[in-house]
């Protein structure tokens, strides 16, 4: 992969974003993953230059005993297969973003969705860090390199240090960890760039 881009062209929905340029060479599949209600769909919506694909259904009373809504009072829908979006980081590098379902009951879809991905951006909610443990376990079992992005919620605690958060998630020292606001395009792009830069740095020794 080439060096990190300095700017991100094409806002979502602009005519120039609909078709890939002839120069596009690095078409990279990235997973956007994390627990139920962490903001995966929101992040893809905020950065995608095409109309995102969603497979959302409304939450019902029938799912109340399997979908933990603790701390998610306003959550009314859930992804039941994938979210999909696309963002061009430069004329050459294009990311295809695949959002995964966050509940254990959709775990059987994981291998199919993860097939062919080069890396994962794991969203974490600092109000409920423990909810991310299972997803991090899946990512690590798959062998995918990943970065962690703490999605900032208005009522999230502010007193955790980076060291405390790394220790809580048992992250390796080199694993990128950033804060982001999934609602904000620039913030979400920065999180994706942290992952892409990490993937490029891992790839450099192999290309020598």
C-alpha positions in Angstrom: 0.0 0.0 0.0 1.1 3.6 -0.7 1.9 6.3 1.9 -1.0 7.8 3.9 -3.0 10.4 2.1 -3.0 14.0 3.3 -6.6 14.8 2.4 -9.9 12.9 1.8 -11.7 13.8 -1.5 -15.4 13.6 -2.2 -18.1 14.2 0.3 -20.8 11.6 0.6 -23.3 11.9 -2.3 -21.2 14.1 -4.5 -21.2 13.1 -8.2 -17.5 12.5 -8.3 -17.8 9.9 -5.5 -20.1 7.6 -7.4 -17.4 6.0 -9.7 -13.9 4.9 -8.8 -11.1 6.6 -10.7 -9.0 4.6 -13.2 -6.1 5.1 -10.9 -7.6 3.1 -8.0 -5.3 0.2 -7.3 -5.5 -0.7 -3.6 -9.1 -1.8 -2.9 -9.1 -2.7 0.7 -11.8 -4.5 2.7 -12.0 -3.3 6.3 -14.3 -4.5 9.1 -16.1 -2.0 11.3 -16.9 -4.1 14.3 -17.8 -3.7 18.0 -20.6 -4.6 20.4 -24.3 -3.9 20.0 -25.1 -0.2 20.0 -21.5 1.1 19.8 -22.0 3.2 16.6 -20.8 1.1 13.7 -23.7 2.0 11.4 -23.3 5.7 12.4 -19.6 5.7 11.5 -20.2 4.1 8.1 -22.9 6.6 7.5 -20.6 9.5 8.4 -17.8 8.6 6.0 -19.3 6.7 3.0 -19.1 8.5 -0.3 -21.9 6.3 -1.7 -25.3 5.6 -0.3 -24.6 3.1 2.5 -26.2 -0.3 2.4 -28.0 -1.2 5.7 -29.7 -4.4 6.9 -31.4 -3.0 9.9 -34.6 -4.2 11.7 -36.5 -2.6 14.5 -36.0 -4.0 18.0 -39.1 -5.7 19.3 -40.2 -7.1 22.6 -39.3 -10.6 21.3 -35.6 -9.6 21.3 -35.6 -7.9 24.7 -34.3 -11.0 26.5 -31.3 -11.5 24.1 -30.4 -7.9 23.2 -29.0 -6.0 26.3 -30.3 -2.5 26.1 -28.6 -1.4 29.4 -27.3 2.1 28.7 -28.9 2.2 25.3 -32.3 3.8 26.0 -32.7 5.3 22.5 -31.6 2.3 20.5 -34.6 1.2 18.3 -32.9 -0.7 15.4 -30.2 -3.3 15.0 -28.0 -4.6 12.1 -29.0 -8.2 11.3 -26.4 -8.9 8.5 -24.0 -6.1 7.4 -23.6 -2.4 6.8 -21.6 -1.5 3.8 -20.0 1.8 2.7 -17.0 3.0 0.6 -14.5 5.8 1.1 -11.6 6.8 -1.2 -8.6 7.9 0.8 -6.8 9.0 -2.3 -7.0 8.4 -6.1 -5.3 5.0 -5.4 -6.5 3.7 -2.0 -10.2 2.8 -1.6 -11.7 1.3 1.6 -14.7 -1.0 1.4 -16.3 -0.9 4.9 -18.2 -3.8 6.2 -20.1 -3.3 9.5 -20.7 -6.4 11.5 -23.7 -7.2 13.7 -22.9 -6.7 17.4 -24.8 -9.5 19.1 -23.7 -13.0 20.0 -26.7 -14.5 18.2 -25.2 -13.3 14.8 -21.8 -14.8 15.5 -22.3 -17.4 12.8 -22.0 -14.7 10.2 -18.6 -13.6 11.4 -16.4 -15.8 9.2 -18.3 -14.9 6.1 -18.2 -11.2 6.7 -14.5 -11.3 7.8 -13.3 -13.3 4.7 -10.8 -11.3 2.7 -10.6 -8.4 5.1 -7.1 -6.8 5.7 -7.9 -5.3 9.1 -10.6 -4.2 11.5 -11.6 -1.0 13.3 -13.0 -2.1 16.7 -15.4 0.5 18.2 -15.5 0.6 22.0 -18.0 2.4 24.3 -16.1 3.6 27.4 -19.4 3.5 29.4 -19.4 -0.3 29.0 -15.9 -1.5 28.1 -16.6 -5.1 29.1 -19.1 -5.3 26.2 -16.2 -5.3 23.8 -14.4 -8.3 25.1 -16.2 -10.9 23.0 -15.7 -8.9 19.8 -12.0 -8.4 20.5 -11.7 -12.1 21.1 -13.3 -12.8 17.7 -10.9 -10.3 15.9 -7.9 -11.8 17.6 -8.9 -15.4 16.8 -9.3 -14.4 13.2 -5.7 -13.1 13.1 -6.8 -9.7 11.7 -4.7 -6.7 12.6 -6.9 -4.1 14.3 -7.1 -0.6 15.8 -9.4 0.4 18.6 -11.5 3.5 18.5 -13.4 4.8 21.6 -16.6 6.2 20.3 -17.2 9.3 22.5 -20.7 9.5 24.0 -21.9 12.7 25.9 -22.3 10.8 29.2 -19.1 8.8 28.8 -16.7 8.9 31.9 -13.8 11.2 31.3 -11.4 10.0 34.1 -9.9 6.9 32.4 -6.3 7.2 31.3 -5.0 5.7 28.1 -3.0 3.2 30.2 -6.1 2.2 32.1 -8.1 1.6 28.9 -5.4 -0.4 27.3 -5.1 -2.5 30.4 -8.9 -3.0 30.6 -8.9 -4.3 26.9 -5.5 -6.2 27.3 -4.2 -4.5 24.2 -0.7 -5.2 22.8 1.6 -2.1 23.1 1.6 -1.5 19.3 -2.2 -1.7 18.8 -3.4 1.8 17.8 -6.0 3.3 20.1 -7.8 6.6 19.4 -10.9 8.5 20.4 -13.5 9.3 17.8 -17.0 10.7 17.4 -18.7 8.3 15.0 -21.2 11.1 14.0 -18.4 13.3 12.7 -16.9 12.6 9.3 -13.4 14.0 10.1 -13.2 12.2 13.4 -14.3 8.9 11.9 -11.8 9.3 9.0 -9.0 9.9 11.5 -9.8 6.6 13.2 -9.8 4.8 9.8 -6.4 6.5 9.0 -5.0 5.2 12.2 -5.8 1.7 11.2 -4.6 2.1 7.6 -1.3 3.6 8.8 -0.9 0.6 11.1 -1.6 -1.8 8.3 1.0 -0.1 6.1 3.6 -0.1 8.8 3.1 -3.9 9.3 3.3 -4.4 5.5 6.6 -2.5 5.0 8.9 -5.2 6.4 7.3 -7.8 4.1 7.8 -5.6 1.0 11.5 -5.1 1.6 
